[in-house]
Amino acid sequence: MLAFVRLIAAWISHRRFYNHMISKNSSRFETLGQWHDFWASLLLSAPDNFREYDTQQNKFVCVANQSDALTAGFDTLRSGLYFAEHKVKDDGLMRIIRELIEMSFEAYCAGEGKIGAHTLQECEGMIWTERQFPPKYAVEAERRAFGEVKRYAGVRISPYPFEGTRNDLGSVQRVLLDMAEKRCRQFFMENKVFKYFAYVQQNDSVIAEVVAPSRKKLLQSLTERAARQDIEGAVVAELVVSAVSGLIVFNLHEPGHPTVKAISKTNNWTYNDLRFHLNDPTIFPDDVRQGHSAPAQP
């Protein structure tokens, strides 16, 4: 019974976000959390996977005009920028954030889906700093906003992010991904939801779970342990929106390797093929500075 109630609650929540997305006159968001959930839904749907609930068929179906839905989705995203203004409290950074959103929209409209998604994710990290990426598209956003680059002057633009394959994983990342996938599928088999969980591989090759009161403190703990060199890798698994219709993300870290986000859409407590997005190292950043070269961008 509890699982059924959760399914209904997740369905109502997801339907509300889609209604926000396709409505040209959507109401303002009530909380920062609602806006962030919508942000995640937009990343899932852009540029051409917007859906709406068909009451006659009793299921989600593709929106007929995907272009209009994309425009409406970004309009709705912009309507919540007052939350960012309150959270960021930096007028200069807010101008860059606004430019990043416009750059993402332009990239999607031009058929550059990966650039659109990566730009929007970088923008997300400027507001929710625990998801922060090293600046890349922000350099051009600052130039567009101010006509010159000062805040990001001297920034080395990373070759990341780009999409790779399972072959780009290090040996420890592979082991940790296998462990995290098994636990995730067990959760799904039992119709259990979760926000995140994490494992590390210790120097003795033993895999242990890491528990922290928040995602921010979890990442802080992992970074500190990496600095002490008492772990060989880490994985943080996150469930975004819901298991019924959302996103599963496995964040994989290993010395000498890029951070890899293995991502898949979830559907009725299942997920299928993972897509591998390579980013600058975050937990083990010193390996790149000490001369490890990044793999060539395909």
TORKOL-4160 file (C-alpha; in steps of 0.2 Angstrom, whole numbers, padded with zeros to 4 digits, m for minus):
298
<pt num="1" X="0000" Y="0000" Z="0000"/>
<pt num="2" X="0014" Y="0012" Z="0005"/>
<pt num="3" X="0023" Y="0009" Z="m0012"/>
<pt num="4" X="0006" Y="0012" Z="m0021"/>
<pt num="5" X="0005" Y="0029" Z="m0012"/>
<pt num="6" X="0022" Y="0033" Z="m0017"/>
<pt num="7" X="0019" Y="0029" Z="m0035"/>
<pt num="8" X="0004" Y="0041" Z="m0035"/>
<pt num="9" X="0013" Y="0055" Z="m0026"/>
<pt num="10" X="0027" Y="0054" Z="m0039"/>
<pt num="11" X="0015" Y="0053" Z="m0053"/>
<pt num="12" X="0006" Y="0069" Z="m0047"/>
<pt num="13" X="0023" Y="0078" Z="m0044"/>
<pt num="14" X="0029" Y="0073" Z="m0061"/>
<pt num="15" X="0013" Y="0078" Z="m0070"/>
<pt num="16" X="0013" Y="0095" Z="m0061"/>
<pt num="17" X="0031" Y="0099" Z="m0068"/>
<pt num="18" X="0026" Y="0094" Z="m0085"/>
<pt num="19" X="0011" Y="0105" Z="m0084"/>
<pt num="20" X="0022" Y="0119" Z="m0079"/>
<pt num="21" X="0034" Y="0115" Z="m0093"/>
<pt num="22" X="0021" Y="0116" Z="m0107"/>
<pt num="23" X="0010" Y="0130" Z="m0100"/>
<pt num="24" X="0014" Y="0147" Z="m0108"/>
<pt num="25" X="0006" Y="0156" Z="m0093"/>
<pt num="26" X="0012" Y="0145" Z="m0079"/>
<pt num="27" X="0011" Y="0151" Z="m0061"/>
<pt num="28" X="0027" Y="0156" Z="m0051"/>
<pt num="29" X="0036" Y="0142" Z="m0041"/>
<pt num="30" X="0032" Y="0142" Z="m0023"/>
<pt num="31" X="0049" Y="0135" Z="m0017"/>
<pt num="32" X="0067" Y="0134" Z="m0022"/>
<pt num="33" X="0065" Y="0115" Z="m0022"/>
<pt num="34" X="0051" Y="0115" Z="m0034"/>
<pt num="35" X="0061" Y="0126" Z="m0046"/>
<pt num="36" X="0076" Y="0114" Z="m0045"/>
<pt num="37" X="0065" Y="0099" Z="m0048"/>
<pt num="38" X="0058" Y="0108" Z="m0064"/>
<pt num="39" X="0076" Y="0112" Z="m0069"/>
<pt num="40" X="0080" Y="0093" Z="m0068"/>
<pt num="41" X="0064" Y="0089" Z="m0078"/>
<pt num="42" X="0069" Y="0102" Z="m0092"/>
<pt num="43" X="0086" Y="0093" Z="m0093"/>
<pt num="44" X="0077" Y="0077" Z="m0095"/>
<pt num="45" X="0066" Y="0083" Z="m0108"/>
<pt num="46" X="0075" Y="0095" Z="m0119"/>
<pt num="47" X="0076" Y="0097" Z="m0134"/>
<pt num="48" X="0063" Y="0085" Z="m0141"/>
<pt num="49" X="0057" Y="0073" Z="m0127"/>
<pt num="50" X="0043" Y="0084" Z="m0119"/>
<pt num="51" X="0028" Y="0074" Z="m0114"/>
<pt num="52" X="0011" Y="0078" Z="m0107"/>
<pt num="53" X="m0002" Y="0067" Z="m0098"/>
<pt num="54" X="m0016" Y="0060" Z="m0110"/>
<pt num="55" X="m0031" Y="0056" Z="m0099"/>
<pt num="56" X="m0039" Y="0046" Z="m0112"/>
<pt num="57" X="m0024" Y="0035" Z="m0114"/>
<pt num="58" X="m0020" Y="0036" Z="m0096"/>
<pt num="59" X="m0002" Y="0038" Z="m0099"/>
<pt num="60" X="0011" Y="0051" Z="m0104"/>
<pt num="61" X="0013" Y="0055" Z="m0123"/>
<pt num="62" X="0025" Y="0066" Z="m0133"/>
<pt num="63" X="0019" Y="0084" Z="m0135"/>
<pt num="64" X="0014" Y="0087" Z="m0153"/>
<pt num="65" X="0025" Y="0103" Z="m0155"/>
<pt num="66" X="0042" Y="0100" Z="m0147"/>
<pt num="67" X="0049" Y="0117" Z="m0152"/>
<pt num="68" X="0035" Y="0126" Z="m0143"/>
<pt num="69" X="0037" Y="0115" Z="m0128"/>
<pt num="70" X="0056" Y="0119" Z="m0128"/>
<pt num="71" X="0052" Y="0138" Z="m0129"/>
<pt num="72" X="0039" Y="0136" Z="m0115"/>
<pt num="73" X="0050" Y="0126" Z="m0104"/>
<pt num="74" X="0064" Y="0139" Z="m0104"/>
<pt num="75" X="0051" Y="0153" Z="m0101"/>
<pt num="76" X="0045" Y="0143" Z="m0086"/>
<pt num="77" X="0064" Y="0141" Z="m0080"/>
<pt num="78" X="0067" Y="0160" Z="m0082"/>
<pt num="79" X="0051" Y="0163" Z="m0072"/>
<pt num="80" X="0060" Y="0156" Z="m0057"/>
<pt num="81" X="0076" Y="0166" Z="m0058"/>
<pt num="82" X="0070" Y="0177" Z="m0043"/>
<pt num="83" X="0075" Y="0162" Z="m0032"/>
<pt num="84" X="0093" Y="0162" Z="m0039"/>
<pt num="85" X="0094" Y="0181" Z="m0036"/>
<pt num="86" X="0090" Y="0178" Z="m0018"/>
<pt num="87" X="0102" Y="0163" Z="m0016"/>
<pt num="88" X="0117" Y="0170" Z="m0026"/>
<pt num="89" X="0116" Y="0188" Z="m0020"/>
<pt num="90" X="0129" Y="0193" Z="m0034"/>
<pt num="91" X="0122" Y="0205" Z="m0048"/>
<pt num="92" X="0137" Y="0201" Z="m0059"/>
<pt num="93" X="0136" Y="0182" Z="m0057"/>
<pt num="94" X="0117" Y="0184" Z="m0060"/>
<pt num="95" X="0120" Y="0192" Z="m0077"/>
<pt num="96" X="0132" Y="0177" Z="m0081"/>
<pt num="97" X="0118" Y="0165" Z="m0075"/>
<pt num="98" X="0105" Y="0173" Z="m0087"/>
<pt num="99" X="0117" Y="0172" Z="m0101"/>
<pt num="100" X="0121" Y="0154" Z="m0098"/>
<pt num="101" X="0102" Y="0150" Z="m0099"/>
<pt num="102" X="0101" Y="0160" Z="m0115"/>
<pt num="103" X="0116" Y="0151" Z="m0122"/>
<pt num="104" X="0108" Y="0134" Z="m0118"/>
<pt num="105" X="0092" Y="0138" Z="m0126"/>
<pt num="106" X="0101" Y="0144" Z="m0142"/>
<pt num="107" X="0111" Y="0128" Z="m0142"/>
<pt num="108" X="0096" Y="0117" Z="m0141"/>
<pt num="109" X="0087" Y="0127" Z="m0155"/>
<pt num="110" X="0102" Y="0125" Z="m0166"/>
<pt num="111" X="0102" Y="0106" Z="m0164"/>
<pt num="112" X="0117" Y="0106" Z="m0152"/>
<pt num="113" X="0109" Y="0096" Z="m0138"/>
<pt num="114" X="0124" Y="0091" Z="m0129"/>
<pt num="115" X="0131" Y="0109" Z="m0128"/>
<pt num="116" X="0113" Y="0114" Z="m0122"/>
<pt num="117" X="0113" Y="0102" Z="m0108"/>
<pt num="118" X="0131" Y="0105" Z="m0103"/>
<pt num="119" X="0128" Y="0124" Z="m0102"/>
<pt num="120" X="0113" Y="0122" Z="m0092"/>
<pt num="121" X="0121" Y="0110" Z="m0080"/>
<pt num="122" X="0136" Y="0122" Z="m0078"/>
<pt num="123" X="0123" Y="0136" Z="m0074"/>
<pt num="124" X="0114" Y="0125" Z="m0062"/>
<pt num="125" X="0131" Y="0123" Z="m0052"/>
<pt num="126" X="0133" Y="0141" Z="m0050"/>
<pt num="127" X="0116" Y="0142" Z="m0041"/>
<pt num="128" X="0118" Y="0125" Z="m0031"/>
<pt num="129" X="0137" Y="0125" Z="m0028"/>
<pt num="130" X="0137" Y="0107" Z="m0022"/>
<pt num="131" X="0135" Y="0103" Z="m0041"/>
<pt num="132" X="0147" Y="0116" Z="m0047"/>
<pt num="133" X="0158" Y="0112" Z="m0062"/>
<pt num="134" X="0174" Y="0121" Z="m0067"/>
<pt num="135" X="0170" Y="0136" Z="m0078"/>
<pt num="136" X="0169" Y="0133" Z="m0096"/>
<pt num="137" X="0154" Y="0140" Z="m0105"/>
<pt num="138" X="0154" Y="0154" Z="m0091"/>
<pt num="139" X="0169" Y="0162" Z="m0100"/>
<pt num="140" X="0159" Y="0166" Z="m0116"/>
<pt num="141" X="0143" Y="0170" Z="m0105"/>
<pt num="142" X="0154" Y="0184" Z="m0096"/>
<pt num="143" X="0160" Y="0190" Z="m0112"/>
<pt num="144" X="0142" Y="0191" Z="m0119"/>
<pt num="145" X="0136" Y="0200" Z="m0103"/>
<pt num="146" X="0149" Y="0213" Z="m0101"/>
<pt num="147" X="0159" Y="0213" Z="m0117"/>
<pt num="148" X="0175" Y="0207" Z="m0108"/>
<pt num="149" X="0181" Y="0194" Z="m0097"/>
<pt num="150" X="0187" Y="0198" Z="m0080"/>
<pt num="151" X="0180" Y="0186" Z="m0067"/>
<pt num="152" X="0186" Y="0171" Z="m0078"/>
<pt num="153" X="0201" Y="0179" Z="m0085"/>
<pt num="154" X="0215" Y="0166" Z="m0086"/>
<pt num="155" X="0204" Y="0152" Z="m0084"/>
<pt num="156" X="0210" Y="0136" Z="m0094"/>
<pt num="157" X="0194" Y="0130" Z="m0103"/>
<pt num="158" X="0193" Y="0112" Z="m0100"/>
<pt num="159" X="0191" Y="0099" Z="m0114"/>
<pt num="160" X="0177" Y="0092" Z="m0103"/>
<pt num="161" X="0162" Y="0089" Z="m0103"/>
<pt num="162" X="0160" Y="0077" Z="m0117"/>
<pt num="163" X="0151" Y="0060" Z="m0119"/>
<pt num="164" X="0161" Y="0044" Z="m0118"/>
<pt num="165" X="0158" Y="0026" Z="m0116"/>
<pt num="166" X="0160" Y="0013" Z="m0102"/>
<pt num="167" X="0178" Y="0010" Z="m0109"/>
<pt num="168" X="0183" Y="0027" Z="m0102"/>
<pt num="169" X="0180" Y="0021" Z="m0084"/>
<pt num="170" X="0195" Y="0017" Z="m0073"/>
<pt num="171" X="0196" Y="m0001" Z="m0065"/>
<pt num="172" X="0190" Y="0006" Z="m0048"/>
<pt num="173" X="0176" Y="0016" Z="m0056"/>
<pt num="174" X="0170" Y="0000" Z="m0065"/>
<pt num="175" X="0170" Y="m0010" Z="m0048"/>
<pt num="176" X="0161" Y="0004" Z="m0039"/>
<pt num="177" X="0148" Y="0006" Z="m0053"/>
<pt num="178" X="0144" Y="m0012" Z="m0053"/>
<pt num="179" X="0141" Y="m0011" Z="m0034"/>
<pt num="180" X="0131" Y="0004" Z="m0035"/>
<pt num="181" X="0120" Y="m0003" Z="m0049"/>
<pt num="182" X="0116" Y="m0018" Z="m0039"/>
<pt num="183" X="0110" Y="m0008" Z="m0024"/>
<pt num="184" X="0100" Y="0003" Z="m0035"/>
<pt num="185" X="0091" Y="m0011" Z="m0044"/>
<pt num="186" X="0088" Y="m0019" Z="m0027"/>
<pt num="187" X="0079" Y="m0003" Z="m0021"/>
<pt num="188" X="0069" Y="m0003" Z="m0037"/>
<pt num="189" X="0064" Y="m0021" Z="m0035"/>
<pt num="190" X="0057" Y="m0016" Z="m0018"/>
<pt num="191" X="0049" Y="0000" Z="m0024"/>
<pt num="192" X="0060" Y="0010" Z="m0012"/>
<pt num="193" X="0065" Y="0028" Z="m0016"/>
<pt num="194" X="0081" Y="0036" Z="m0010"/>
<pt num="195" X="0090" Y="0053" Z="m0012"/>
<pt num="196" X="0108" Y="0047" Z="m0013"/>
<pt num="197" X="0120" Y="0034" Z="m0007"/>
<pt num="198" X="0139" Y="0032" Z="m0008"/>
<pt num="199" X="0153" Y="0019" Z="m0008"/>
<pt num="200" X="0172" Y="0021" Z="m0007"/>
<pt num="201" X="0186" Y="0008" Z="m0011"/>
<pt num="202" X="0198" Y="0010" Z="0002"/>
<pt num="203" X="0217" Y="0007" Z="0000"/>
<pt num="204" X="0215" Y="m0011" Z="0006"/>
<pt num="205" X="0203" Y="m0013" Z="m0009"/>
<pt num="206" X="0188" Y="m0015" Z="0004"/>
<pt num="207" X="0172" Y="m0007" Z="m0002"/>
<pt num="208" X="0163" Y="0003" Z="0011"/>
<pt num="209" X="0148" Y="0013" Z="0012"/>
<pt num="210" X="0149" Y="0032" Z="0017"/>
<pt num="211" X="0135" Y="0040" Z="0027"/>
<pt num="212" X="0133" Y="0059" Z="0029"/>
<pt num="213" X="0119" Y="0070" Z="0034"/>
<pt num="214" X="0119" Y="0079" Z="0018"/>
<pt num="215" X="0125" Y="0078" Z="0000"/>
<pt num="216" X="0137" Y="0093" Z="0003"/>
<pt num="217" X="0144" Y="0085" Z="0019"/>
<pt num="218" X="0146" Y="0069" Z="0010"/>
<pt num="219" X="0156" Y="0077" Z="m0004"/>
<pt num="220" X="0167" Y="0087" Z="0008"/>
<pt num="221" X="0171" Y="0070" Z="0017"/>
<pt num="222" X="0176" Y="0062" Z="0001"/>
<pt num="223" X="0187" Y="0076" Z="m0004"/>
<pt num="224" X="0195" Y="0076" Z="0013"/>
<pt num="225" X="0198" Y="0057" Z="0012"/>
<pt num="226" X="0205" Y="0059" Z="m0006"/>
<pt num="227" X="0217" Y="0072" Z="0000"/>
<pt num="228" X="0223" Y="0060" Z="0014"/>
<pt num="229" X="0225" Y="0047" Z="0001"/>
<pt num="230" X="0216" Y="0034" Z="0010"/>
<pt num="231" X="0203" Y="0030" Z="m0003"/>
<pt num="232" X="0206" Y="0024" Z="m0021"/>
<pt num="233" X="0189" Y="0029" Z="m0028"/>
<pt num="234" X="0171" Y="0034" Z="m0024"/>
<pt num="235" X="0154" Y="0033" Z="m0031"/>
<pt num="236" X="0139" Y="0043" Z="m0027"/>
<pt num="237" X="0122" Y="0037" Z="m0033"/>
<pt num="238" X="0108" Y="0050" Z="m0034"/>
<pt num="239" X="0090" Y="0048" Z="m0039"/>
<pt num="240" X="0083" Y="0064" Z="m0047"/>
<pt num="241" X="0064" Y="0067" Z="m0047"/>
<pt num="242" X="0058" Y="0049" Z="m0045"/>
<pt num="243" X="0060" Y="0031" Z="m0049"/>
<pt num="244" X="0044" Y="0031" Z="m0059"/>
<pt num="245" X="0049" Y="0044" Z="m0071"/>
<pt num="246" X="0066" Y="0053" Z="m0068"/>
<pt num="247" X="0084" Y="0051" Z="m0068"/>
<pt num="248" X="0097" Y="0040" Z="m0060"/>
<pt num="249" X="0115" Y="0047" Z="m0059"/>
<pt num="250" X="0131" Y="0038" Z="m0054"/>
<pt num="251" X="0145" Y="0050" Z="m0050"/>
<pt num="252" X="0161" Y="0040" Z="m0052"/>
<pt num="253" X="0178" Y="0046" Z="m0045"/>
<pt num="254" X="0196" Y="0038" Z="m0047"/>
<pt num="255" X="0213" Y="0046" Z="m0046"/>
<pt num="256" X="0220" Y="0050" Z="m0063"/>
<pt num="257" X="0203" Y="0049" Z="m0072"/>
<pt num="258" X="0190" Y="0061" Z="m0076"/>
<pt num="259" X="0174" Y="0062" Z="m0065"/>
<pt num="260" X="0161" Y="0052" Z="m0074"/>
<pt num="261" X="0142" Y="0054" Z="m0073"/>
<pt num="262" X="0134" Y="0038" Z="m0079"/>
<pt num="263" X="0116" Y="0043" Z="m0082"/>
<pt num="264" X="0100" Y="0035" Z="m0087"/>
<pt num="265" X="0081" Y="0039" Z="m0087"/>
<pt num="266" X="0071" Y="0029" Z="m0075"/>
<pt num="267" X="0054" Y="0022" Z="m0080"/>
<pt num="268" X="0042" Y="0013" Z="m0068"/>
<pt num="269" X="0056" Y="0007" Z="m0056"/>
<pt num="270" X="0068" Y="0002" Z="m0070"/>
<pt num="271" X="0082" Y="0010" Z="m0080"/>
<pt num="272" X="0091" Y="0004" Z="m0096"/>
<pt num="273" X="0107" Y="0010" Z="m0105"/>
<pt num="274" X="0118" Y="0022" Z="m0096"/>
<pt num="275" X="0126" Y="0037" Z="m0105"/>
<pt num="276" X="0143" Y="0042" Z="m0099"/>
<pt num="277" X="0147" Y="0060" Z="m0097"/>
<pt num="278" X="0166" Y="0064" Z="m0093"/>
<pt num="279" X="0170" Y="0080" Z="m0083"/>
<pt num="280" X="0185" Y="0087" Z="m0074"/>
<pt num="281" X="0191" Y="0078" Z="m0059"/>
<pt num="282" X="0183" Y="0084" Z="m0043"/>
<pt num="283" X="0187" Y="0072" Z="m0029"/>
<pt num="284" X="0204" Y="0069" Z="m0035"/>
<pt num="285" X="0209" Y="0085" Z="m0044"/>
<pt num="286" X="0228" Y="0085" Z="m0041"/>
<pt num="287" X="0230" Y="0071" Z="m0053"/>
<pt num="288" X="0227" Y="0082" Z="m0068"/>
<pt num="289" X="0238" Y="0096" Z="m0062"/>
<pt num="290" X="0252" Y="0083" Z="m0059"/>
<pt num="291" X="0253" Y="0079" Z="m0077"/>
<pt num="292" X="0240" Y="0066" Z="m0081"/>
<pt num="293" X="0233" Y="0070" Z="m0098"/>
<pt num="294" X="0214" Y="0071" Z="m0103"/>
<pt num="295" X="0208" Y="0058" Z="m0116"/>
<pt num="296" X="0206" Y="0066" Z="m0133"/>
<pt num="297" X="0188" Y="0072" Z="m0136"/>
<pt num="298" X="0179" Y="0061" Z="m0149"/>
